[in-house]
Amino acid sequence: MSRFWLLALLALAAGTCIPTQAGINARLSLWVRSPILAATISFLVGTLVLAGYSLAARLPLPPLRAVVEQPWWIWTGGLLGAFFVAVTIHLAPRMGATNMLACLLAGQMLAALALDHFALLGYPQHLLTPGRAVGVLLLITGVLMIRIF
């Protein structure tokens, strides 16, 4: 099996985590009575797991003096992750898994097209071609079909 297909399978497996995590966190939100608190708990558990793994794997920290050499935006990933998790906790019980994921996927594809086209954030450049544009339009059509039917 080629490397691409192994990576694609890994991406598919990670993709199954999104609706599953949203459902779990939405249930947690019912118990703690706050999507923000549920997201906080979710991130705390994830942080503990990742910290434990990092310690067990003895992953070295970069030198502190190198922080100033990095672009400011590298610190916003956690902010975006927190927004994403909190929003999915709010949306999951209101939209259902399929509608929520269809809309999320459409947003992800639109952002990915822009990131690839302009080679932003370190992505290699993949220009927006007519075929790619049609693919995203078909995806958005799919979102509408999922919502209507």
Secondary structure, DSSP 8 states (H G I E B T S, - for coil): --HHHHHHHHHHHHHHHHHHHHHHHHHHHHHHT-HHHHHHHHHHHHHHHHHHHHHHTT-----GGGGGGS-GGGGGHHHHHHHHHHHHHHHHHHH-HHHHHHHHHHHHHHHHHHHHHTTGGG-------HHHHHHHHHHHHHHHHHHH-
